[in-house]
Amino acid sequence: MSSGPSGSEIPLARHDVRPEDVAAVVSVLEGDRLALGPWAERFERAVADYVGVRHAVATNSGTSALHLIVRALGIGSGDEVITTPFSFIASTNAILFEGGTPVFADIDPETLCLDPAGVERAIAPRTKAILAVDVFGRPADWPALESIADRHGLALIEDSAEALGADLGGRRCGSFGRAAIFGFYPNKQITTGEGGMLVTDDADLAGVCRSMANQGRDAGASWLQHIRLGFNYRMSESTAALGVSQFTRIEEIVSARREIALGYAEALAGIDGLILPTEPRGAANVSWFVYVVRLTEAFTREDRDAILGTLRARGIGCGDYFQPIHLQPYLRKTLGTGPGDCPITEAIGERTIALPFYVGLTPIERAEVADALRDAIADRSRRDR
């Protein structure tokens, strides 16, 4: 792979681990508790207080946290869960883990989150829950989804894996619905390497999820007494220590990422054939997870893939976020989904380009990315004539 004009490659994502984070982890390794200790409890309390909910359960991944919610709600064979086809695969897999059936509703073309009108149309006698996602850190239309869920007696699950720090109408993402999750993979706002968090106001649900995450043990039970089927979904103490340390900077990180997004908007303005992500109108605030642009409908998927190849050849990390879930091979085979089921998602998924995005991305690097993207789009436009 050749390097860009600056002489170095620009990755798609880069974690931001500082000396104080390392020190927190080392303090655990030098102590006598590597699991089931005070750091996980501190991390849980910090996240719960920040989001504005009563309970939090630390887990080894956001996927595990979502699985626990689905299971705790009793979703199983024969139950349908309306969800988005424009997300990371885990939001659908958590339903399938328990034998539930994902039912895909299409997305809003501006927010890229579930379209409430599409959710309403998808409700059927077997519908048990709605699982919506704050896509790329932008809040879904939670008031509308809450209203729909309440009217139809459905559980509302919030996948905020990408949205720590986002808010809507004065409420943090993660405080809507019956329960929510966050993820802490290295490209997220804060990272624990691997790790996740379940948050809820429901004490009973939190207790069941905590038990299942700890091999089915209940609080106060002996180590070898298992009340229910459980999993090893716990978060280690060193992971939690990294989370606690990172979380002290959450507002700084959210602000820095927003400045980078604003810088991209300026650098990319005026490029023909390119649609930029927008700041939401009204009382919503994005917590920028990635910066995803998309090509206009004058371009095809083949054009997009060629542009990605050109960027990579210039040393610029990029990706096609997201590929429609309902078109994934195993889901087409399992559920019988296919092209035409969610036309908005399909049209957008063919034209997305995720650009390098992380704390520390410099104005010079953003300009380099913008120049490379402008050249790649212009070159592809000439080829298509």
C-alpha positions as CSV (number, residue, x, y, z in Angstrom):
1,M,0.0,0.0,0.0
2,S,1.4,3.4,-0.9
3,S,1.5,6.3,1.5
4,G,-0.5,9.5,1.3
5,P,1.1,12.9,0.5
6,S,2.2,13.3,4.1
7,G,4.3,10.2,3.8
8,S,2.4,8.1,6.4
9,E,-0.8,6.1,6.4
10,I,-4.0,7.5,8.0
11,P,-5.9,4.6,9.7
12,L,-9.7,4.3,9.7
13,A,-9.6,4.3,13.5
14,R,-7.1,4.6,16.4
15,H,-7.6,4.2,20.1
16,D,-6.6,6.9,22.5
17,V,-5.0,5.3,25.5
18,R,-3.0,7.6,27.8
19,P,-0.5,7.1,30.6
20,E,-3.1,7.5,33.3
21,D,-5.1,4.7,31.6
22,V,-2.1,2.4,31.7
23,A,-1.5,3.2,35.3
24,A,-5.0,2.3,36.2
25,V,-4.6,-1.1,34.6
26,V,-1.2,-1.7,36.1
27,S,-2.7,-1.0,39.6
28,V,-5.1,-3.8,39.1
29,L,-2.4,-6.2,37.9
30,E,-0.3,-5.4,40.9
31,G,-3.2,-5.9,43.2
32,D,-5.0,-9.1,44.4
33,R,-8.3,-8.9,42.5
34,L,-8.4,-9.5,38.8
35,A,-12.1,-10.3,38.6
36,L,-15.4,-9.5,40.5
37,G,-13.8,-6.6,42.3
38,P,-14.4,-2.9,43.0
39,W,-13.3,-1.5,39.6
40,A,-16.2,-3.1,37.7
41,E,-18.6,-1.7,40.4
42,R,-17.0,1.8,40.0
43,F,-17.4,1.7,36.3
44,E,-21.0,0.6,36.5
45,R,-21.9,3.4,38.9
46,A,-20.1,6.0,36.8
47,V,-22.0,5.0,33.6
48,A,-25.3,4.7,35.3
49,D,-25.0,8.1,36.9
50,Y,-23.9,9.7,33.7
51,V,-26.7,8.2,31.7
52,G,-29.3,8.9,34.4
53,V,-30.5,5.4,35.2
54,R,-30.5,3.4,38.4
55,H,-28.6,0.2,37.3
56,A,-25.7,-0.8,35.2
57,V,-24.1,-4.3,34.5
58,A,-20.6,-4.4,33.1
59,T,-20.1,-7.2,30.5
60,N,-17.3,-8.5,28.3
61,S,-18.9,-6.9,25.2
62,G,-21.9,-4.9,24.0
63,T,-23.1,-8.0,22.1
64,S,-23.2,-9.9,25.4
65,A,-25.1,-7.1,27.1
66,L,-27.7,-7.1,24.3
67,H,-28.1,-10.8,24.4
68,L,-28.7,-10.6,28.2
69,I,-31.5,-8.1,27.6
70,V,-33.2,-10.2,24.9
71,R,-33.1,-13.3,27.1
72,A,-34.2,-11.5,30.3
73,L,-37.3,-10.2,28.4
74,G,-38.2,-13.7,27.6
75,I,-37.9,-13.3,23.8
76,G,-37.7,-16.7,22.2
77,S,-39.0,-19.0,19.5
78,G,-42.1,-17.6,17.7
79,D,-41.5,-14.0,19.0
80,E,-40.8,-11.3,16.5
81,V,-38.6,-8.3,17.2
82,I,-38.7,-5.3,14.8
83,T,-35.2,-4.0,14.2
84,T,-33.0,-2.1,11.8
85,P,-31.2,-3.6,8.8
86,F,-28.7,-0.8,8.9
87,S,-26.5,-1.6,11.9
88,F,-23.6,-3.8,13.0
89,I,-24.7,-7.5,12.8
90,A,-24.8,-7.9,16.6
91,S,-28.1,-6.1,16.9
92,T,-29.7,-8.8,14.9
93,N,-27.7,-11.7,16.2
94,A,-28.8,-11.0,19.8
95,I,-32.4,-11.8,18.7
96,L,-31.3,-14.9,16.8
97,F,-29.3,-16.2,19.8
98,E,-32.6,-16.8,21.7
99,G,-34.6,-18.1,18.7
100,G,-36.5,-14.9,18.1
101,T,-37.2,-13.7,14.6
102,P,-35.8,-10.3,13.4
103,V,-38.3,-8.3,11.4
104,F,-36.6,-5.5,9.5
105,A,-38.2,-2.1,9.1
106,D,-36.5,0.4,6.8
107,I,-34.6,3.5,7.9
108,D,-35.0,7.3,7.8
109,P,-32.8,8.5,4.9
110,E,-31.5,11.5,6.9
111,T,-30.9,10.0,10.4
112,L,-30.2,6.5,9.1
113,C,-32.0,5.2,12.2
114,L,-35.3,3.2,12.2
115,D,-38.2,5.0,10.7
116,P,-41.0,5.0,13.3
117,A,-43.6,4.8,10.5
118,G,-42.0,1.7,9.2
119,V,-41.9,0.2,12.7
120,E,-45.7,0.8,13.0
121,R,-46.4,-0.9,9.7
122,A,-44.3,-4.0,10.7
123,I,-46.2,-4.7,14.0
124,A,-47.9,-8.1,13.8
125,P,-49.6,-10.5,16.3
126,R,-46.2,-12.1,17.2
127,T,-44.3,-8.8,17.7
128,K,-42.8,-8.7,21.2
129,A,-40.3,-5.9,21.1
130,I,-38.6,-3.1,19.1
131,L,-34.8,-3.1,19.0
132,A,-33.6,0.3,17.7
133,V,-30.1,1.6,17.2
134,D,-28.5,5.0,17.7
135,V,-26.7,4.8,14.4
136,F,-23.2,6.3,14.2
137,G,-23.9,8.1,17.5
138,R,-27.0,9.9,16.4
139,P,-30.1,9.5,18.6
140,A,-33.0,7.5,17.1
141,D,-36.5,9.0,17.3
142,W,-37.0,7.6,20.8
143,P,-40.2,9.6,21.7
144,A,-41.9,8.2,18.6
145,L,-40.7,4.7,19.3
146,E,-41.7,4.9,23.0
147,S,-45.2,6.0,21.9
148,I,-45.5,3.1,19.5
149,A,-44.2,0.6,22.1
150,D,-46.5,1.8,24.8
151,R,-49.6,1.7,22.5
152,H,-48.9,-1.9,21.4
153,G,-47.6,-3.2,24.7
154,L,-44.1,-3.9,23.3
155,A,-40.7,-3.9,25.0
156,L,-38.4,-1.2,23.7
157,I,-34.6,-2.0,23.6
158,E,-32.0,0.7,22.9
159,D,-28.8,-0.3,21.2
160,S,-26.6,2.7,22.1
161,A,-23.3,0.8,21.5
162,E,-22.2,3.7,19.3
163,A,-23.8,6.6,21.2
164,L,-22.2,7.1,24.6
165,G,-22.5,10.9,25.3
166,A,-25.4,11.5,22.8
167,D,-28.6,13.0,24.1
168,L,-32.1,13.8,22.9
169,G,-34.5,16.3,24.6
170,G,-32.2,16.5,27.7
171,R,-32.1,12.7,28.1
172,R,-28.9,10.7,27.5
173,C,-29.0,8.0,25.0
174,G,-29.2,4.8,27.0
175,S,-32.0,6.2,29.2
176,F,-34.9,5.3,26.8
177,G,-36.9,2.1,26.6
178,R,-36.8,-0.9,29.0
179,A,-33.0,-1.3,28.8
180,A,-30.0,-0.2,26.7
181,I,-26.4,-1.2,26.0
182,F,-23.1,0.5,25.3
183,G,-20.0,-0.9,23.6
184,F,-16.3,-0.1,24.3
185,Y,-14.5,-1.6,21.3
186,P,-11.3,0.3,20.4
187,N,-13.1,2.6,17.8
188,K,-15.8,3.7,20.3
189,Q,-15.8,7.0,22.2
190,I,-14.1,5.3,25.1
191,T,-12.5,1.9,24.9
192,T,-11.8,-1.0,27.2
193,G,-10.4,-3.1,24.4
194,E,-13.4,-5.4,24.5
195,G,-16.3,-4.7,26.8
196,G,-19.8,-3.5,27.2
197,M,-22.4,-2.2,29.6
198,L,-26.1,-2.8,30.1
199,V,-28.1,0.0,31.7
200,T,-31.7,0.1,32.9
201,D,-34.1,1.5,35.5
202,D,-35.6,-1.9,36.0
203,A,-34.1,-3.5,39.2
204,D,-35.5,-7.0,38.4
205,L,-34.2,-7.0,34.9
206,A,-30.8,-5.8,36.0
207,G,-30.6,-8.5,38.7
208,V,-31.5,-11.3,36.3
209,C,-29.0,-10.0,33.7
210,R,-26.2,-9.7,36.4
211,S,-26.9,-13.3,37.4
212,M,-26.9,-14.6,33.8
213,A,-23.6,-12.7,33.1
214,N,-22.1,-14.5,36.1
215,Q,-22.8,-18.1,35.2
216,G,-26.4,-17.9,36.6
217,R,-25.3,-17.2,40.2
218,D,-27.5,-14.9,42.3
219,A,-26.3,-12.3,44.8
220,G,-25.5,-14.0,48.1
221,A,-25.4,-17.5,46.6
222,S,-22.4,-19.7,47.0
223,W,-19.8,-19.9,44.2
224,L,-21.1,-23.3,43.0
225,Q,-24.8,-22.6,43.3
226,H,-26.4,-21.7,40.0
227,I,-30.0,-20.4,40.0
228,R,-30.5,-20.2,36.3
229,L,-28.7,-20.9,33.0
230,G,-25.9,-18.4,32.7
231,F,-22.9,-17.3,30.7
232,N,-19.4,-16.1,31.4
233,Y,-20.1,-12.5,30.3
234,R,-18.3,-10.7,33.1
235,M,-16.0,-7.8,32.7
236,S,-12.5,-8.2,34.2
237,E,-11.1,-5.8,36.7
238,S,-8.3,-4.6,34.4
239,T,-10.8,-4.0,31.7
240,A,-13.0,-2.0,34.1
241,A,-10.1,0.0,35.4
242,L,-9.3,1.1,31.8
243,G,-13.0,2.0,31.4
244,V,-13.1,4.1,34.6
245,S,-9.9,6.0,33.6
246,Q,-11.2,6.6,30.1
247,F,-14.6,7.6,31.3
248,T,-13.2,10.5,33.3
249,R,-12.5,12.2,29.9
250,I,-15.9,11.4,28.3
251,E,-17.0,15.1,27.8
252,E,-13.5,16.0,26.5
253,I,-13.6,13.1,24.0
254,V,-17.2,13.8,22.8
255,S,-16.2,17.5,22.3
256,A,-13.0,16.6,20.4
257,R,-14.8,14.2,18.1
258,R,-17.4,16.8,17.4
259,E,-14.7,19.3,16.4
260,I,-13.2,16.7,14.0
261,A,-16.7,16.1,12.5
262,L,-17.1,19.9,12.0
263,G,-13.7,20.1,10.5
264,Y,-14.6,17.3,8.0
265,A,-17.8,19.1,7.1
266,E,-15.7,22.2,6.1
267,A,-13.0,20.3,4.3
268,L,-15.5,18.2,2.3
269,A,-18.0,21.0,1.4
270,G,-18.5,21.5,-2.2
271,I,-17.4,18.1,-3.5
272,D,-19.7,17.1,-6.3
273,G,-21.5,13.8,-5.8
274,L,-21.0,13.7,-2.1
275,I,-23.6,13.7,0.7
276,L,-22.3,14.7,4.2
277,P,-23.8,13.6,7.5
278,T,-25.8,16.4,9.1
279,E,-26.2,17.7,12.7
280,P,-29.7,16.8,13.8
281,R,-32.3,19.6,14.1
282,G,-33.9,20.4,17.4
283,A,-32.9,19.1,20.8
284,A,-30.7,16.2,19.7
285,N,-26.9,16.0,20.1
286,V,-24.7,13.5,18.2
287,S,-21.8,11.7,20.0
288,W,-19.8,11.1,16.8
289,F,-18.7,7.5,16.5
290,V,-17.6,7.4,12.9
291,Y,-17.7,9.9,10.1
292,V,-19.7,8.3,7.2
293,V,-20.3,10.1,3.9
294,R,-22.2,8.7,1.0
295,L,-22.3,9.1,-2.8
296,T,-25.3,10.4,-4.6
297,E,-27.5,8.1,-6.6
298,A,-25.5,9.0,-9.7
299,F,-23.0,6.5,-8.5
300,T,-23.2,2.7,-8.2
301,R,-21.9,0.3,-5.7
302,E,-19.1,-0.5,-8.1
303,D,-18.2,3.2,-8.2
304,R,-18.1,3.3,-4.4
305,D,-16.0,0.2,-4.2
306,A,-13.6,1.6,-6.7
307,I,-13.3,4.8,-4.8
308,L,-12.6,2.9,-1.6
309,G,-9.8,1.1,-3.5
310,T,-8.3,4.4,-4.6
311,L,-8.3,5.8,-1.1
312,R,-6.6,2.7,0.3
313,A,-4.0,2.9,-2.4
314,R,-3.2,6.4,-1.2
315,G,-2.8,5.1,2.4
316,I,-6.2,6.3,3.7
317,G,-8.2,3.9,5.8
318,C,-11.9,3.6,4.8
319,G,-14.8,1.3,4.9
320,D,-18.4,0.6,3.7
321,Y,-20.4,1.2,6.8
322,F,-22.9,-0.6,6.9
323,Q,-23.7,-3.5,4.6
324,P,-27.4,-4.2,4.9
325,I,-28.0,-6.9,7.5
326,H,-30.9,-8.5,5.6
327,L,-28.6,-9.1,2.7
328,Q,-26.0,-11.0,4.7
329,P,-25.7,-14.5,3.2
330,Y,-26.7,-16.4,6.3
331,L,-29.7,-14.2,7.0
332,R,-31.0,-14.6,3.4
333,K,-30.7,-18.3,3.9
334,T,-32.2,-18.4,7.4
335,L,-35.0,-15.8,7.1
336,G,-35.6,-15.6,3.3
337,T,-34.8,-11.9,3.2
338,G,-33.5,-10.4,0.0
339,P,-33.1,-7.3,-2.3
340,G,-36.1,-5.0,-2.3
341,D,-37.1,-5.7,1.3
342,C,-35.6,-2.4,2.6
343,P,-35.0,-0.2,-0.4
344,I,-33.8,2.9,1.5
345,T,-31.2,0.8,3.4
346,E,-30.1,-0.9,0.3
347,A,-29.6,2.3,-1.7
348,I,-27.7,3.9,1.1
349,G,-25.6,0.8,1.9
350,E,-24.3,0.7,-1.6
351,R,-22.9,4.2,-1.4
352,T,-21.5,4.7,2.1
353,I,-17.8,5.6,2.8
354,A,-16.5,5.7,6.3
355,L,-13.5,8.1,6.6
356,P,-10.7,8.1,9.1
357,F,-12.1,9.3,12.4
358,Y,-10.5,9.4,15.9
359,V,-9.2,11.8,18.5
360,G,-5.9,13.2,17.3
361,L,-6.8,13.3,13.6
362,T,-5.2,16.6,12.5
363,P,-6.5,19.3,10.2
364,I,-3.7,18.4,7.8
365,E,-4.8,14.8,7.7
366,R,-8.4,15.8,7.2
367,A,-7.4,17.9,4.3
368,E,-5.4,15.0,2.9
369,V,-8.4,12.8,3.2
370,A,-10.6,15.4,1.5
371,D,-8.2,15.9,-1.4
372,A,-7.9,12.2,-2.0
373,L,-11.7,11.7,-1.9
374,R,-12.3,14.6,-4.2
375,D,-9.8,13.2,-6.7
376,A,-11.2,9.7,-6.5
377,I,-14.8,10.9,-7.0
378,A,-13.7,13.1,-9.9
379,D,-11.8,10.2,-11.5
380,R,-14.7,7.9,-11.2
381,S,-17.0,10.5,-12.7
382,R,-14.8,10.8,-15.7
383,R,-14.7,7.0,-16.2
384,D,-18.5,6.8,-16.0
385,R,-19.0,9.3,-18.8
